[in-house]
């Protein structure tokens, strides 16, 4: 299959002797000079996701992509965290693009959905993300911008703790205390599920209901499927879920170790 242009992604390049240390100390993932990409998030001090994406190392630099809606704020925050560190941060939106392939081109996505491809602008990629979104939703992977806004969810809420998007060993980073506490106290109540049978016209952010009670919110719909971030403790009977009054089917992703009806000990 030809490479899909991910026009919703913005690319940044981090280089210099202290680039790895800066990223290692700021984002959730274990960002090293290993060739395999990692999933990461930049958090607020309260532990909420402000940006997330993949980081890969090549040509002596780290290449990070984020959703275009948070690109300016991500750039601003990373320059703030940089302080006097010997790091060059380049905004590549004017020169480079991010693509997706399921044919083995590029660097394998650690979330198990094909590969990320990076190139200079002008390549003849297909400018339609539908195929990628369908693959992502089928795998139960939520993304900022499509499925939730910034400062709205914790990394646990989208399963980053179960897909190696959080390093619980490396030490402090922004928001680390909150994320670590959620892991050790078992307080993660919200998790991503795959919703099938989404009615036409259901917009991202639409409530997913369990009876008369809201259990979560819907992400981007593609071909009648979407990711919803839900309160598991409100879905003991997952067969009772509706969107806009229409019954929908809920499925836990294949990688999910959680179950409907589970409840953490605290929010």
Residue pairs with C-beta under 8 A, 6 or more apart in sequence:
1 101
1 102
1 103
1 131
2 101
2 125
2 126
3 99
3 100
3 101
3 105
3 106
3 117
3 123
3 125
3 126
4 99
4 100
4 101
4 125
4 126
4 128
4 129
4 131
4 132
5 97
5 99
5 123
5 125
5 126
5 127
5 128
5 129
6 65
6 97
6 98
6 99
6 100
6 129
6 132
7 68
7 97
7 127
7 129
8 67
8 68
8 129
8 145
8 146
9 53
9 65
9 66
9 67
9 68
9 98
10 65
10 66
10 67
10 68
10 71
10 74
10 91
10 92
10 93
10 98
11 63
11 64
11 65
11 92
11 93
11 96
11 97
11 98
11 118
12 63
12 64
12 65
12 66
12 71
12 74
12 75
12 78
12 89
12 90
12 91
12 92
13 61
13 62
13 63
13 64
13 88
13 89
13 90
13 92
14 22
14 23
14 61
14 62
14 63
14 64
14 78
14 87
14 88
14 89
14 90
15 60
15 61
15 62
15 87
15 88
15 90
16 85
16 86
16 87
16 88
17 86
18 85
18 86
18 87
19 61
19 62
19 87
19 88
20 31
20 32
20 33
20 62
21 85
22 78
22 81
22 82
22 85
22 87
23 31
23 40
23 55
23 62
23 64
24 30
24 31
24 32
24 170
24 173
25 172
25 173
26 42
26 78
26 81
26 173
26 174
27 40
27 41
27 42
27 55
27 173
27 174
28 40
28 41
28 42
28 43
28 155
28 160
28 165
28 166
28 167
28 173
28 175
28 176
28 179
29 38
29 39
29 40
29 41
29 55
29 164
29 165
29 166
29 167
30 38
30 167
30 170
31 38
31 40
31 55
31 62
32 38
32 57
33 57
34 57
35 56
35 57
35 58
35 107
36 56
36 107
36 108
36 110
37 54
37 55
37 56
37 107
37 108
37 109
37 110
37 116
38 54
38 55
38 110
38 164
38 165
39 52
39 53
39 54
39 110
39 111
39 160
39 163
39 164
39 165
40 52
40 53
40 54
40 55
40 64
40 165
41 49
41 50
41 51
41 52
41 155
41 160
41 165
41 166
42 49
42 50
42 51
42 52
42 74
42 77
42 78
42 174
43 49
43 50
43 155
43 173
43 174
43 175
43 176
43 178
43 179
44 50
44 151
44 174
44 175
45 174
45 175
46 175
46 178
47 154
47 155
47 175
47 177
47 178
47 179
47 182
48 150
48 151
48 152
48 153
48 154
48 175
49 144
49 148
49 150
49 151
49 152
49 153
49 154
49 155
49 158
50 70
50 73
50 74
50 77
50 150
50 151
51 66
51 67
51 70
51 73
51 74
51 77
51 144
51 150
52 66
52 143
52 144
52 160
52 165
53 64
53 65
53 66
53 67
54 64
54 65
54 107
54 109
54 110
54 116
55 62
55 63
55 64
56 62
56 63
56 107
56 116
56 118
57 63
63 118
65 98
65 116
66 74
66 144
67 143
67 144
67 145
67 146
68 93
68 145
69 144
69 145
69 150
70 144
70 145
70 150
71 91
71 93
73 150
75 89
75 91
78 89
79 89
81 174
82 89
94 121
95 120
95 121
96 118
96 119
96 120
96 121
97 118
97 119
97 120
97 121
97 123
97 125
98 116
98 117
98 118
99 106
99 116
99 117
99 118
99 119
99 123
99 125
100 106
100 109
100 113
100 114
100 115
100 116
100 117
100 129
100 132
101 114
101 115
101 117
102 113
102 114
102 115
102 135
103 114
104 115
105 115
105 117
106 115
106 116
106 117
106 118
107 115
107 116
107 117
108 114
108 115
109 115
109 116
110 163
110 164
111 139
111 141
111 163
112 139
112 141
112 163
112 255
113 132
113 135
113 136
113 139
113 141
114 132
114 135
119 125
130 222
133 146
133 220
133 222
134 222
134 223
134 225
136 143
136 227
137 194
137 219
137 220
137 222
137 225
137 226
137 227
138 194
138 225
139 253
139 254
139 255
140 159
140 192
140 193
140 194
140 227
140 251
140 252
140 253
140 254
140 255
140 256
141 158
141 159
141 163
141 192
141 227
141 253
142 148
142 158
142 159
142 192
142 219
142 227
142 229
144 150
146 204
146 219
146 220
147 158
147 204
147 219
147 220
147 226
147 227
147 229
148 157
148 158
148 217
148 219
148 229
153 190
153 229
154 178
154 179
154 182
154 188
154 190
155 161
155 165
155 166
155 179
156 179
156 182
156 183
156 188
156 190
156 191
157 188
157 190
157 191
157 192
157 229
158 192
158 229
159 165
159 191
159 192
159 253
159 255
159 256
160 166
161 168
161 179
161 183
161 188
162 255
162 256
162 257
163 255
166 179
166 183
168 179
168 180
168 183
181 187
182 188
185 264
185 265
185 266
186 264
186 265
187 264
187 265
187 266
187 267
188 258
188 264
189 231
189 232
189 233
189 262
189 263
189 264
189 267
190 216
190 229
190 230
190 231
190 232
191 229
191 230
191 232
191 252
191 256
191 258
192 227
192 228
192 229
192 230
192 253
192 256
193 216
193 227
193 228
193 230
193 238
193 250
193 251
193 252
193 253
193 256
194 225
194 226
194 227
194 250
194 251
194 252
194 253
195 208
195 218
195 225
195 226
195 227
195 228
195 241
195 243
195 248
195 249
195 250
196 224
196 225
196 248
196 249
196 250
196 251
197 224
197 246
197 247
197 248
197 249
198 218
198 221
198 224
198 225
198 226
198 243
198 248
199 243
199 244
199 246
199 248
201 244
202 218
202 221
202 226
202 243
202 244
203 218
204 217
204 218
204 219
204 220
204 221
204 226
205 217
205 218
206 217
206 218
206 243
206 244
207 214
207 216
207 217
207 218
207 243
208 214
208 215
208 216
208 217
208 218
208 228
208 230
208 241
208 242
208 243
208 248
209 215
209 241
209 242
209 243
210 234
210 235
210 237
210 240
210 241
211 240
213 234
214 234
215 230
215 231
215 234
215 235
215 241
216 228
216 229
216 230
216 231
216 234
217 228
217 229
218 226
218 227
218 228
218 243
219 226
219 227
219 228
219 229
220 226
220 227
228 250
230 250
232 258
232 259
232 260
232 261
232 262
232 263
233 261
233 262
233 263
233 264
235 241
235 250
235 260
235 261
236 260
236 261
237 260
238 250
238 260
239 247
241 247
241 248
241 249
241 250
242 248
250 260
252 258
252 259
252 260
